[in-house]
Amino acid sequence: MKGAHFLVAFLLLVLSTSYVFAYDPSPLQDFCVAINGSKDGVFVNGNFCKDPMIVTADDFSFSGLNIPRNTTNQNGFNITLLNVDTVPGLNTLGISMARIDFAANGGETPPHTHPRATEMLIVLEGTLYAGFVTSNQPYRLITKVLNAGDAFVIPIGLVHFQFNIGNTNAVAVAAFNSQNPGVLVIANAVFGSNPPIYPDVLVNGFQLDRDVVNYLQEKFGDNSH
């Protein structure tokens, strides 16, 4: 009987460990400040790391997150990323963040997913309409109007968006539980892939006229190359 209990406990441990390692693995050192090559570095945990003896505070800091960004683009938004490219000390630590600026009256992050991270969105200024769609049928849209000081969680991998419904600019901060959450913008991925998806696939899949599919592929294809 004790053997059966041990086996069950072992299987649970293996399953829980497998679940944990589906996300960023735990680091094997205090930090691994990323560098582009092996010069003045050591290879640890799959990455070239800066020699800990020459690491400085600048490797762990970023300035300018308070500066508004230009939102005069098609979707009216701009993202300032805090990831390993801008803060090398984040490497292997399993987190990243972003400042998101939204233009007044309709600035938006179009429907997209983060395949490797859950997102926590915190509104600093303005009013956003945010939501996500569940992955099980019937697909449910879960939305909320967010004001300054409000937070909203988007579960990992789900299609979601944020839309500025106010007449002033809006600012939010997003936190991710991954060093590299990834981003897949639905329209760009479907209609702007390279090479393009065979049009009949999209005609049937979206129940669209072929002329509409051709138009969308031309539109998003131009924007993605």
Disulfide bonds with the S-S distance in Angstrom:
Cys32-Cys49 1.78
